Structures are given as structure tokens and as C-alpha cells.
Amino acid sequence: MSQNAADTPHPVGPELLGRLLDRHAAALELYAAQWCDCPEDVLQEVLLELVRTRKSPENLLAWLFRAVRYRAINAGRSRRRREHHEAEAARSRSMVLVAPPDESLPPEDLAAAIASLPDSEREVVVARLWGELTFSEIGQVTGTSESTAYRRYQEALARLREKIGHPACIQKNAP
């Protein structure tokens, strides 16, 4: 028994994808924002997954909402897990401000300040201070040049000084 071509779902093409975006992108991003702080990225990943499928799902809109939900929940979990690990790392290997004697920075404040950095700067700070990587190694890991890694590190330190409200340098405690 052969299957009728009209009964077989087809891959999602550019026209259908455009209509989906026009009609549902805002609602899908709002839906994703319940669970994560990167709803646009989640929607983009889901749309890429949809385009890569051989057949479009039977109920496309329900599939989109379900896929967005799962991806957003996972993105939120990943962010919380990363923040937890960064806070633990800050507590386990505290940092101090080179400032007037006996003025140290509580690890929780440092963790919050580091978490507020842009991703690219936070990655360099964590790799440099806790991973003890060189700027050349950081460049290799992040796919940037050594000078870009150094610049991001310097920008991150400047932001941290500004957020913490102290003009002094930030250094690692001796292990």
C-alpha cells in the first residue's frame, strides 16, 4: 500500500519559515522568556532544528512551543548551574582588592560582580584567574587572538573595579 504524497509532511522551506516567524516569533520568544534570559537564542536553535528535520511535524505550532519550552528550560538550568559553579569557585579561591590594609572583598560580592560581566569578558577572567591560562591559551580556547584575550581581561578588570566601587587592582589570593 503506497502512501499518498499529500499525506506525507514535507520539510520546512523558506516560505513557511518566514510565515512562522512573522506570525509566531514574538509569542514564542515571550514563552521562552519564562524560563531563560536568552529567548531569541532559544527560538533560533529551535528553528534551525526544524529546518534540519526531514519532515515537518504534524502540528507544527504545538511542536514549536514544545521545543521552545524544552530548550528554554535547559538554557535556564545551564545558566543557573554556571552561576552556581562560578560562585563556588569564587568562594573556594577568594580574591581581594589591593587596597588599604584589611579591606577584603567578600566572595559573594565578587561572584555577583563577575556574573554581571558580559560572557566574553567573564570567560576570560575565569580562565585567567581560576584556570591559570595564559592569554595565548585563552585566545586558542575562545577562538580569538592573544591581544583580544588580553584586552577583554583588562576591560573586565576595569568593569569589576567600577562595579565594586574601588579603584584598586584585583588580584588572586595566594593559594
Protein Blocks (a to p, Z undefined) as FASTA:
>chain_A
ZZdfklpccdddfklmmmmmmmmmmmmmmmmmmmmcclmlmmmmmmmmmmmpmbdcfblm
lmmmmmmmmmmmmmmmmmmmmmmmmmmmmmmmccdddddehiacdfklmmmmmmmpcfkl
mmmmmmmmmnopafklmmmmnopafklmmmmmmmmmmmmmmmnopabdcddddZZ
